[in-house]
Structure formats: structure tokens, C-alpha cells
């Protein structure tokens, strides 16, 4: 006998359609998502910028600390050079007096000692390794203070004029030496220099090659020019020393902030 199925009975094997209810989103939800995304990106950007700032600030302080150390060395060099010039100028004064004195023949030992000594000069060594590194690597842009940047540039730019003064002095010393070889005996002039390159007074009373005033007075005159050049150098060394001390104070203030 056949079984009859009512039309209301469901076949268990038949697929049942699934109905998913969807809710319509309004514009405010999209705006909220956009703002959250924007804030996340923006905050990441700020964080990266802050990390870069901290890194550059740390590098800036390292540069400035190194520059302070070099400037302290510079002030020591200026003190040495100023004292050397002062002593050298006194010797030049004495030699000028002897060269124009009618009693010059009595002071042969002093004349040879001073004649060799006054033509020597010291080479000023400025410690500028840090400023060169900053310039070559672009590190100079890390300095936050415009006033400090200007002071640093002014200090190191003044070295150009110092080098010019050194060139003037070298030229005048060269002219002095050209005149000196006409009156100083080369054997005696060489003997006053010790193996360690220091200068001593020769024994006895060694004679000059000539005592003619027309040869001695030009030498004395050239010594006066050398004195003038060295006096100008000394004045500029004093100014650079003052500038270095001022710059050290500015750098230390910037480092401590």
C-alpha cells in the first residue's frame, strides 16, 4: 500500500534557503572608521618624527660636546702663541738696537743668537675636526639655535684672515733671511742650531761678514716689519681667544637644554 504524504511535510534532504538579514549602515559609521584610520596613521607619523628628532638632538649634542673640547684646546694654543710672540718681539727689539749700535762688534754672540732666533715662528694649530665633519656630513643643519650657528661660522671664518696674516709674516721673514745671509757667516749661523733644533749662543765673539750700515740697517728695518705683522697676529689671537671662550659658553648652554 502506498503511503500518501501531505503537502505540508518537508523533505529532510532538500536544501533550505538561508536568509541573512543585513542592516543598512549610515554615513556616521564610515566617518568614524575614516577618523580612526587617519588618527592611527597620523600618530604613527608623529611618533616617527619624534624618534628622528630625539636621534638628531642626541647627535647634535655629541657634535657640540666635541666642539667644546676642541675650543678649549684652541684657547690653550692661543695662550702659547701670544706668549711666544711677546718673547720673540722683545728679542727683535734687542737685535734692532744692536744692529744700529756703533758697538755692534762687541756683541757678536748675542747678534748671532738673536739673528737666528727672530726668524723662527710657530705654526698655529686650530682644532677644526668637528666643524669639518659637520660640514661634510650635513650635520650642521642639526643645530637648533640660529644664533649659535652664526657664532660658530663667525669663529671659524675668522681663520681666513689669520691665515692671511701668517702669509704676510712668512713673506717678511723670507725677505729678512735674504738680507741676513749677506752679513751672518753661514758656518756660525749653522753652529748655533743644536741637534734637537734649539738655538744656543755661540761661544766667544764671532764676527759678522760685514758691519756696513747700508747692510745692517735694512735688516733692522725688516725686523720692524716682522714685529708689526706679529703684533697684528697677537691682537687677533687675543680676539679669537675671547671669541672661543664666548662660544664655549654658548655651546655648553645649548648642550644643557
Secondary structure, 3 states (H helix, E strand, C coil): CCCCCCCCCCCCCCCCCCCCCCCCCCHHHHHHHHHHHHHHHHHHHHHHHHHHHHHHHHHHHHHHHHHHHHHHHHHHHHHHHHHHHHHHHHHHHHHHHHHCCCCHHHHHHHHHHHHHHCCCCCCCCCCCHHHHHHHHHCHHHHCCCHHHHHHHHHHHHHHHHHHHHHHHHHHHHHHHHHHHCCCCCHHHHHHCECCCCCECCCCCCCCCCCCCHHHHHHHHHHHHHHHHHHHHHHHHHHHHHHHHHHHHHHHHHHHHC
